[in-house]
């Protein structure tokens, strides 16, 4: 798929690279899709990008989260180089922990990511020292979605992300849905509309990739 836009899927804790593939049918077919499996095995068929303690709010393992951030930053240019994807149209779509690590990547290296879809997640305060400048963060776009009945990551996390992205100067769209910790049809319709709008707009990124 030479020159195609690419959508990188990032699953939640305890999931695997197959979990989000069912979403692809609801999204624009122009995307090449790459589904990433977290590096840490936490069950027979369950993986994570970092371990979490609940006390009751989730407390991430910062070293594991940082290792996954760095690994994804290394992976994205390699995907572009090896498969010929459009380096200016690299998009991330993450659910729960996958969206958390996607945010850490996008906000620290916005030149690598044209757009980020964050579904039912938070932004790790531990990652903030790595965030790029306000000027750099204006290069990317973020879609934030959260369920008002989410019992795993409460709606306050979604609203806190809205405040933080505003403070960072990141262009973003924020949506709340009548749902729990899940992905629903109406949410995917909005996600696809947002992605299609971005594909229709020229995206100019300075991408440090040797092709």
Secondary structure, DSSP 4 states (H G I P E B T S, - for coil): -TT--EEEEE--TTB-TTTTGGGGGGS-TT-EEEEEPPSEEEETTEEESS-EEESSSEEE-HHHHHHHHHHHHHHHHHHHHHH---TT-EEEEEETHHHHHHHHHHHH-GGG-SEEEEES----GGGGGG---HHHHTT-EEEEEEETT-SSS-HHHHHHHHHHHHHHT-EEEEEEES-SSS--HHHHHHHHHHHHHHHHS----------
